[in-house]
Each structure stands twice: as C-alpha cells, then as structure tokens.
Amino acid sequence: MGYAKERGKLEKLLTKTTGIGTFDEQNLKVLNDIHEQYSHTVRILKNKEPETFLELYTNELQQVKAGKVALRDSESDEARGENFDAYKNIVSAALEATIEAIKKTV
C-alpha cells in the first residue's frame, strides 16, 4: 500500500512544529491544529494497516493527548510554558515516529 499522501501530510505538520516558539495563544492554536490533523491521519493509517500502526495509535496518540491535558491543567505561567514545550516535543516525536513507520512499510 502506498502511504505517500499521509507521509506528506505528516512531514508538513512536522515542519510547522519547528516554527512554533514559546507559549502564546496563537502558537497553542497552531499546535492544537497539528494535534488534530495528526490524530486524524494516524486513525486513517490504523484503519488501513492495524498491524503496523495500532501501536502508534495507542501509545503515541495517548501521549499527545496527555501532553495536551497537562498543558490545559497548568496553573502557573511557568508551568504552562514548560508543559507547552513538553507538548510540542511530544507532538514532534509522535510525528517523527509515524513518518518512520510509514517509511518502513514501503
């Protein structure tokens, strides 16, 4: 199966994450949009080939969700900034892991 379309989407999202700086509402909006698009894409991949992408769906996507929850539950500005950076790093790592999994299936 060809996954070039999904890989292209994920690579664009990964590029967007590098452009995100420190915590502010605009960057949070961009990061949440990346999260939603990643979530949608990994679900498509899981449905196409569960043996390869189920682990990414269960592990990576759950880590991304946990990062988002930690950010949302932050009480101080300092904690919010730290959790934002962690959330961004988790999203980037999930994107990279999914891109690598796609490359291995080709």
NORPE-V153696 format. One record per backbone hydrogen bond with DSSP energy under -0.5 kcal/mol. CO is the residue of the C=O (numbers start at 1). NH is the residue of the N-H. Records with the same first field share a line. If there is no record, write none. Layout:
CO = NH + NH
//
This chain:
3 = 7
4 = 8
5 = 9
6 = 10
7 = 11
8 = 12
9 = 13
10 = 14
11 = 15
12 = 16
13 = 17
14 = 18
15 = 19
16 = 19
17 = 20
24 = 28
25 = 29
26 = 30
27 = 31
28 = 32
29 = 33
30 = 34
31 = 35
32 = 36
33 = 37
34 = 38
35 = 39
36 = 40
37 = 41
38 = 42
39 = 43
40 = 44
41 = 45
42 = 46
43 = 47
44 = 48
45 = 49
49 = 52 + 53
50 = 54
53 = 57
54 = 58
55 = 59 + 60
56 = 60 + 61
59 = 63
60 = 64
61 = 65
62 = 66
63 = 67
64 = 68
65 = 69
66 = 70
67 = 71
68 = 72
69 = 73
71 = 74
76 = 80
77 = 81
78 = 82
79 = 83
80 = 84
81 = 85
82 = 86
83 = 87
84 = 88
85 = 89
86 = 90
87 = 91
88 = 92
89 = 93
90 = 94
91 = 95
92 = 96
93 = 97
94 = 98
95 = 99
96 = 100
97 = 101
98 = 102
99 = 103
100 = 104
101 = 105
102 = 105 + 106
103 = 106
//
